Amino acid sequence: MAEQESLEFGKADFVLLDQVTMEHFMENLKLRFEMGRIYTYIGEVVVSMNPYKQTQLYGKDVIEQYQGRELYERPPHLYAVADAAYKAMKRRAKDTCIVISGESGAGKTEASKYIMQYIAAITNPSQREEVERVKNVLLKSNCVLEAFGNAKTNRNDNSSRFGKYMDINFDFKGDPTGGHINNYLLEKSRILHQQPGERNFHSFYQLLLGTSDAQLASLHLCRDPAAYRFTSEGASNNLLASDQSNFKDVADAMKVIGFSPEEIDSVYKILATILHLAIYERLFCWIVGRINTVIEVKNYDARLHGKNTVIAVLDIYGFEIFDSNSFEQFCINYCNEKLQQLFIELILRQEQEEYQREGIEWQHIEYFNNQIIVDLVEQPHKGIISILDEACLTGGQVTDAMFLESMNTKLGKHPHYTSRKLCATDKSMEFGRDFRIKHYAGNVTYSVEGFIDKNKDTLFQDFKRLMYNSTDPVLRDMWPEGEVSITEVTKRPLTAATLFKNSMVALVENLASKEPYYVRCIKPNDQKSPLLFDAERCRHQVEYLGLLENVRVRRAGFAYRQPYDRFLLRYKMTCEYTWPNHLMPTDQEATRALIDQHGFQDDVAYGHTKLFIRMPQILFCLEQERAQLIPIIVLLLQKAWRGALARRRCRYLRAIYTIMGHYRRHKVKTYLLELVRRFQGVRSMADYGKGVEWPDPPAVLAQFQENSKLLFRRWRARQIVKNIPPSDMGQIQAKVAAMEVLQGLRKDWGCQRNWGRDYLSSVAENPVMATQFARRVQALRDKVHFGSVLFSCHVRKINRFNKSRDRAILVTDQHLYKLEPRKQYKVMRTLPLSMVTGVSVTSCQDQLVVFHTKNHDDLVICFHKMQPEEDNRVGELVGVLVDHFKTTKRELQVRVSDCIQLSLRGRKRLVAVEMRHELAFPDFGKSRDGFVLYCPRR
């Protein structure tokens, strides 16, 4: 019983129904589906409704809620039954199995995936590499088997067309060590024919749409699935789009599992061959066998590794009733009859064993025993399979109609068999074609057409021998019986029905040896709608899944049973003798006192360890009384706990504030002492304490330290400025001006060196022409009467005609002059500084400068012939100009860009910089949209 869900969501366990009738069962199923509760228990069986939408019921957080918990401690879920199976396997070293059944589209495949994901998530906490590899292979095997064994049907876009039984082996620590997969009755007929609106197996479409053009050509295939008559129907655009991505997922999964590149290539070659020749079942069985060779436990020694236990997961097809039912539906429905018989027998056995353990008298339960139907199919010499085999082994031409006539003769008096010949008035069957079996899930009419051919092994030994002698190792492994010599006499192979019957017998024996857990899947409608509950479709599934019989067996006169300690833990507050804790010798006596106080003693039975309750109303009465008392108990607990928390918090706060006060004073004192120690000698230091590191202040003194740093910087600046000679103040001001506009924008702007400004007057820079330059400057001073020279240097310039020349520039406090060095520094252009609106430079170490003017006739230059050559004078020129413009209360715009826009006689141009190893000196060149300055890379 899921005790966390209120009754507004219906009964979380069908065992607690007021009356065990189909009407009450369906009413509860419908209510839970409409309330979004897709899982419901029948004791330890999970009934799962396909929600046809994404839900928030899965993931890491939900897994943690169910890990290690008992079934009844959380709401019904697949994770709960998976955890129960895992705990039984790990704690009691019991082999367990989880049987998942239901019709196509009910969600069996998704349920098996969630169970596998849960087991993978809760195992291997130590992250052992080999265990992680095994888990990964087990999970990836689903992807591969779905590609080759699933197909789109009218009921389901991803319908499993085979039965799958997977054993997962665990070591003594509960970690997976390997596994084994058995497959049953692959729907081979789908290769040749599909119902309208359906598709062939996914693998064909993934091959055609997902592989490369080159590989497709090598396989002699084309991209269009419609070109092949076996793959043309039901190929919707949505599915075809997903096939392309799924192809890569399947190929990656095969690599993870351990398929070699040669084996993968062979698989797709054989798959391409199948589009021309119908051998698919052999390929599918080979893939299953190849996966088994990877995941099977190897070199396991129980003496060294402990007992090897197993959790089995069986994902088997559900009962099928179509408009036309053939050999495949006959086998599938026989499988369901067989499993239903086992299911009821195991449930009965479990119930009887529990009653016997608890000392409770077992009451006989009336239920439908379908052994008579199982015998109808599989009984030696008398069953349908024996009659079919006899017809297949008879010499001469035996037809399906003759097989039907033989059944009519031998089974005519069987209560669950009939045909048109035996019931001439039933016109729903045709003469010579149809027979009907009265299954536990309802009447199913089968057509005998194709029974004989589908039951025979029609492949001749010569063909098998031909396949075995193939050079492709995968194709060779698919036909091991081809190894038999042509001269050797071979036995007649078993028929398909006999092979299937034998596999079912082995499967039932295997399941009977394990502790079973069940997931019964139901599809709410055929429209795949998350809102529609089709009552008739659901009723039919409930009937053939035998869920009502399951409820009757599970109740067996008692609707609910619970260990005494857990019963008391939940309901002890309803009795004065058990709240808050009882003082009786045993929990059984305390439980008896609680039951007696409520007057329920005539409707319960006391086992050795569990209480058995006959009527669900008793449980609901206890739940109702508990629900009324819980708020009172909660308030009492909250009152006491809040008081305790408040008192404890008060004590903590007092202690905290006391400690904080002492600690803050200690931190402040320590900080101030350290501050004094570090800065007490800065006056005598050469850098006035620039390199002294400030101690980390306590939070309360953070602002104090910021103010102190500001005061210290001002004091240090005052000390430095006092010692600067008046002759150097101009250079300092220019550097400050340059720093304000270039700091963080240009990598190097020459702040570390001495700024000479008037370099052309220096003999070191201009040894030959310094005198002539001085004369030219004097002549200009006499003519213009400027105040001072701000900057001079040799440059390389380019004009609007794309011609570059060596020139010199002279910047005074009034004008910028462009000079010709070879003509005794003749003035080539005079530009008043009042016309200069800005300068542009790059962020690199080149010496490019662009002067922008009001008349849009800019000047583009590059410093060169400097001593030393790697001198960086861009920052110096910018700083001098910015400082001068500030002095004259004018604004100079400084731009830093690696692609500078300029104007030459009003025409827009761009200039950029390019580094080259082969150049010795910088020079300008032409580009598509302006100029390029080529600089030597140093």
C-alpha positions, -999 to +999 in steps of 0.1 A: +000+000+000+014+034-010+007+054+021+018+088+008-011+092-016-045+105-004-078+089-015-085+117-039-062+099-063-080+066-059-068+034-043-030+031-048-034-007-043-062-026-060-061-050-031-078-023-011-109-021-033-141-021-014-154-049-037-134-070-061-155-065-092-146-054-127-166-023-123-148-012-092-115-021-107-121-001-139-135+029-119-103+030-098-080+026-129-098+054-147-096+078-117-059+073-112-052+077-149-072+110-151-053+122-119-019+115-135-012+084-114+000+060-140+012+033-116-009+012-092-001-018-071-017-052-068+003-062-038+038-064-052+026-062-089+028-029-107+000-020-131+014+006-155-007+029-178+010+044-208+007+082-203+015+091-239+035+122-227+067+131-210+064+131-172+086+141-142+085+106-127+121+096-135+156+108-130+183+109-103+162+127-077+133+102-080+157+072-080+171+085-046+135+085-032+130+048-039+165+034-033+164+011-003+128+018+005+100-008+010+073-010-016+046+005+006+068+034+018+065+054-015+038+058-042+036+030-068+064+031-093+086+010-116+115+020-095+099+004-064+095-030-080+131-028-094+144-020-060+124-048-044+139-073-069+174-059-063+171-061-025+158-097-026+187-106-048+213-088-027+200-094+008+188-130+005+210-141-024+178-150-043+176-151-081+148-127-091+129-119-123+108-090-134+082-100-160+069-072-181+038-079-202+011-061-221+000-055-257+019-035-283+020+002-274+013-004-237+048+008-228+067-025-222+099-014-239+100+019-220+093+001-187+122-023-193+145+007-201+136+025-168+141-007-148+176-011-164+184+025-158+174+022-122+196-009-116+225+008-134+221+039-112+221+022-078+250-002-084+287+002-084+290+030-058+328+026-059+329+033-096+349+002-106+359+005-142+350-030-153+316-028-136+309+005-154+319-011-187+294-040-181+266-015-171+273+005-203+272-025-225+239-037-209+223-003-215+236+000-250+224-034-260+188-021-258+197+005-285+210-022-309+182-047-303+156-020-308+171-011-342+170-047-354+140-060-336+115-031-334+093-016-361+065+009-365+030-006-363-004+009-364-005+007-326+031+017-317+059+037-334+085+015-316+069-019-313+091-048-302+086-076-327+103-102-306+104-114-271+134-106-249+146-123-218+178-108-202+197-122-173+218-097-154+245-114-133+256-098-100+286-105-077+283-108-039+285-070-035+255-065-057+274-051-087+266-063-123+293-086-137+276-096-170+245-110-185+228-131-212+200-124-236+175-148-251+152-138-279+119-154-289+098-155-321+111-127-342+083-116-366+100-128-398+070-122-419+074-085-415+104-086-438+082-096-467+049-079-458+035-052-435+000-041-428-010-008-445+005+021-425+032+000-409+069-003-416+097-029-418+123-031-390+140+002-381+174-011-392+165-009-429+156+028-428+185+037-406+209+020-431+193+038-461+190+072-445+219+073-420+249+059-439+273+079-461+268+083-498+301+063-504+291+034-482+256+034-497+271+031-532+294+003-521+263-016-509+246-010-543+217+008-526+199+040-531+188+066-505+150+064-511+133+037-490+104+036-514+126+021-540+124-012-521+091-029-519+097-043-485+103-008-470+078+015-488+048+017-465+044+037-433+075+058-437+064+091-422+086+122-424+090+123-386+102+087-384+125+091-414+141+121-398+148+102-366+162+073-386+191+094-397+202+103-362+194+069-348+218+052-373+248+069-356+235+061-321+232+024-331+267+023-347+282+040-316+263+015-293+277-014-313+312+000-309+307+004-271+294-032-268+325-045-286+316-051-322+347-048-343+347-024-373+348-054-396+318-069-379+298-037-381+306-034-418+295-070-423+262-064-405+253-036-428+265-055-459+242-084-448+214-059-441+218-045-476+217-081-489+184-087-471+168-061-493+174-085-521+174-119-503+146-126-471+177-141-441+170-115-413+162-138-384+197-154-387+213-119-386+192-109-356+201-141-337+238-135-346+236-100-331+221-113-299+247-140-297+275-115-304+262-093-276+261-123-253+298-131-260+306-097-247+283-095-216+285-131-204+303-137-171+337-151-177+362-168-154+338-166-124+348-187-094+322-188-066+350-197-041+368-165-050+341-141-060+311-152-038+277-164-050+267-153-085+230-141-084+207-130-112+180-104-119+161-113-150+140-089-171+114-104-194+099-081-220+074-103-237+047-096-263+012-092-250-020-110-261-029-102-297-063-102-314-062-088-350-088-088-378-066-115-394-047-137-369-020-162-382+008-184-370+026-156-352-005-145-332-011-182-324+024-185-309+022-152-291-011-160-275+001-195-265+031-177-248+007-155-229-014-185-218+017-202-206+029-172-187-005-164-173-007-199-159+028-195-144+018-161-131-012-173-112+006-204-099+035-183-085+011-158-069-008-186-053+024-203-041+037-170-026+004-164-009+002-200+005+038-199+017+033-166+035+001-178+051+019-210+062+049-190+076+025-168+095+003-196+108-028-183+091-053-208+076-054-207+038-088-202+022-094-218-012-099-192-040-120-196-071-101-185-102-099-195-139-072-222-144-060-219-180-040-252-179-067-267-201-059-241-228-021-247-225-028-284-229-049-277-260-018-262-276+011-282-263-001-316-251+020-344-268+002-362-296-031-344-290-022-307-289-024-283-319+014-281-321+017-319-323-010-320-350+007-292-370+041-310-368+025-342-379+010-324-409+045-309-417+062-343-415+036-362-436+049-371-470+031-358-501+013-326-506-002-315-473-023-283-473-034-259-446-070-271-451-059-307-444-042-295-412-075-278-402-095-310-410-071-330-388-077-306-359-114-308-363-112-346-361-089-347-330-101-316-311-137-314-321-150-322-285-126-298-267-145-271-249-121-244-260-118-253-297-142-248-325-143-242-363-169-234-390-173-271-396-180-278-359-202-248-356-219-244-390-241-215-378-212-193-369-207-173-401-178-152-386-155-181-396-149-195-431-151-231-441-117-247-446-098-217-433-106-206-398-106-221-363-112-205-329-096-209-295-114-197-264-085-181-246-087-169-210-086-134-225-113-140-250-121-158-283-095-155-311-102-167-346-071-179-365-066-184-402-047-216-410-033-201-442+005-202-440+006-224-409+023-253-427+049-231-445+057-210-415+062-241-393+086-258-417+123-250-420+123-244-457+160-237-461+178-266-478+211-279-464+228-269-497+219-233-491+231-234-455+263-250-467+267-222-492+263-195-466+287-213-442+314-213-469+312-175-473+344-154-470+325-130-447+331-143-411+298-129-398+278-146-426+297-178-419+289-176-381+252-172-389+250-207-405+269-231-382+248-261-394+264-256-429+295-272-415+280-306-419+295-325-448+274-332-479+278-369-474+267-369-438+231-378-429+214-351-409+183-352-388+152-334-398+153-300-381+127-292-355+097-271-366+092-235-357+063-243-334+082-270-316+112-248-312+090-221-298+072-245-274+105-258-261+118-223-256+086-214-237+089-246-215+125-236-207+115-200-200+088-211-176+111-234-158+137-206-156+111-181-142+097-207-118+132-210-102+133-173-094+114-149-071+091-131-095+080-095-097+055-083-123+048-052-144+015-053-162+013-026-189-020-012-202-026+012-231-055+036-223-065+042-259-055+035-295-052+072-304-020+078-283-038+105-264-027+115-229-063+124-220-085+097-234-095+066-213-111+040-236-130+019-211-136-010-234-100-012-246-088-011-210-114-037-198-102-061-225-066-057-214-075-061-177-092-093-186-065-110-207-038-098-182-058-116-155-056-086-131-089-093-114-078-129-106-046-114-093-065-092-069-086-121-057-056-143-051-037-115-034-066-108-010-072-144-002-097-133+025-074-106+038-070-074+019-039-061+038-010-074+058+018-056+075+046-064+100+037-055+135+065-030+140+056-010+108+018-012+116+025+003+150+048+029+136+020+042+115-011+039+137+002+039+173-011+075+178-047+061+175-044+042+208-036+054+243-018+022+251+007+025+222+013+063+221+040+075+221+056+041+228+041+010+242+053-009+273+041-043+264+064-074+259+060-076+222+048-056+192+021-083+186+005-076+220+006-039+214-010-043+180-037-065+196-044-038+221-048-012+194-071-034+173-092-043+204-096-006+214-111+001+179-133-030+180-118-047+149-108-079+166-133-100+146-119-088+112-082-095+117-059-124+121-025-124+139+004-141+122+038-148+138+052-115+124+024-098+105-011-085+111-037-096+085-067-073+080-098-087+062-117-056+051-102-025+035-127-003+054-107-011+086-076+004+071-094+034+058-110+040+093-075+038+109-062+062+082-090+086+088-084+087+125-046+090+120-052+119+096-072+137+122-046+132+149-015+141+128-021+179+128-025+179+166+007+158+170+025+180+145+015+212+164+027+196+197+060+186+182+064+220+165+057+238+198+083+217+217+108+218+189+105+255+182+110+263+219+141+241+220+154+256+189+148+292+202+165+285+235+194+269+218+197+297+192+196+323+220+225+305+237+244+303+205+239+340+197+251+351+231+282+330+227+287+342+191+284+379+199+308+376+228+334+358+207+328+382+178+334+412+200+367+399+213+378+387+179+370+420+162+390+439+188+419+415+184+418+418+145+417+456+146+445+458+171+466+433+151+459+452+119+469+486+132+501+473+148+511+456+115+503+488+096+525+508+118+553+483+116+553+482+078+551+520+072+571+534+100+603+537+078+588+548+045+601+584+048+637+572+045+630+548+016+641+557-019+606+551-033+588+564-003+572+531+004+558+523-031+568+486-027+553+482+008+524+457+007+493+467+026+481+441+051+446+426+046+422+447+068+393+432+088+360+439+072+352+467+096+383+486+086+380+481+048+369+517+042+395+529+066+423+513+045+410+527+013+410+562+028+445+556+042+458+545+008+445+577-007+462+598+019+494+578+015+494+582-022+489+620-019+517+622+007+541+601-015+532+622-046+540+654-026+573+639-015+583+630-051+571+663-067+592+682-042+624+666-055+616+670-092+637+698-109+616+725-125+632+717-159+616+682-158+581+692-149+571+697-185+581+661-193+562+648-163+531+667-173+533+654-208+537+618-196+507+622-173+487+636-202+498+606-224+489+581-197+454+595-194+446+589-231+467+558-239+469+538-207+454+503-213+448+511-251+484+510-264+509+483-254+540+506-253+540+544-253+575+551-241+568+562-205+600+546-191+625+567-211+635+603-212+616+624-236+638+646-258+611+663-278+633+683-302+652+654-316+663+671-349+683+697-329+702+668-312+736+660-327+732+624-314+700+620-334+708+643-364+747+646-365+749+660-401+719+683-404+714+695-368+729+729-376+708+734-407+677+724-388+685+749-360+688+776-387+655+767-402+638+769-367+654+803-361+641+815-394+606+804-386+608+819-352+618+853-367+590+850-391+561+837-370+573+845-335+563+812-320+571+805-283+587+770-282+594+738-301+571+710-288+584+681-310+606+674-340+616+641-357+623+625-391+593+607-406+580+587-435+549+602-451+524+592-478+502+615-498+469+612-516+487+600-548+500+569-529+535+582-530+557+579-498+587+602-491+611+609-463+602+641-445+606+657-411+579+673-388+583+702-365+556+710-339+557+744-323+532+759-299+514+774-329+520+753-360+528+719-374+554+720-402+562+693-427+599+698-438+621+684-466+654+673-450+673+671-483+665+708-490+678+721-457+645+714-441+625+735-465+589+740-453+566+718-475+534+724-456+523+746-427+494+735-406+481+757-377+475+737-346+441+754-344+432+733-375+442+700-358+411+683-343+427+650-332+453+623-337+450+586-343+475+559-333+474+521-332+475+498-302+508+481-313+544+492-312+545+507-347+552+545-351+521+554-372+505+588-364+476+604-383+468+641-377+431+649-384+423+684-395+392+706-398+395+708-436+395+670-440+430+669-454+448+647-428+485+641-425+498+605-423+533+599-410+555+572-394+586+580-373+619+566-385+656+572-386+655+573-348+684+568-324+680+541-311+659+526-339+635+508-316+626+540-298+588+545-293+579+582-297+542+580-304+533+584-268+556+613-265+541+632-294+505+624-281+514+635-246+531+668-257+501+677-279+475+668-253+493+687-226+497+718-249+460+717-259+450+715-222+472+745-215+455+765-243+421+752-231+414+734-263+403+698-268+423+672-288+406+639-296+429+609-294+418+576-310+435+542-307+425+518-335+444+492-356+425+503-387+425+541-388+400+561-409+412+594-424+404+619-451+428+632-479+413+662-496+379+651-485+383+615-497+378+587-472+407+563-468+418+536-444+453+529-431+464+497-414+497+482-402+513+449-413+544+434-399+571+418-422+603+401-414+622+411-446+619+449-441+647+470-426+627+502-424+590+511-423+573+521-456+538+527-469+520+508-496+487+509-514+457+487-503+422+482-518+407+508-495+436+530-486+472+525-474+492+499-455+522+507-433+547+478-436+568+476-405+598+454-398+591+427-372+616+430-344 
